[in-house]
């Protein structure tokens, strides 16, 4: 996993995993719940897309999954988001990157 940040839409979008399944989305959601102690405030589940909102340090963010584009996090307010909301996206994404790499290393070590 390598973190990708996009800003070409006028807000920061952190691409967590571009090529993954629903299982990976739930892994990310559980890390947010367990490690960052967030609470999802609104969950919209469609056929091929999940959009779950949460608050991190008073910043409203969205955890997004689509079967074609993968998992990402972005500010709930998109282009109207404050700079601090965009900074919060980067902070959460970097935390997740570290956590997911540690989990991957543990699985590799345990498999041997």
ABEGO torsion letter per residue (X at the ends): XBBBBBAAAGBBBBBABABBBAAAAAAAAAAAAAAAGBBBABBBBBAABBBBBBBBGGBBBBBBBBAAAEBBBBBAAEAABBAAAAAAAAAAAAAAAAAAAAAAAAAAAAAX
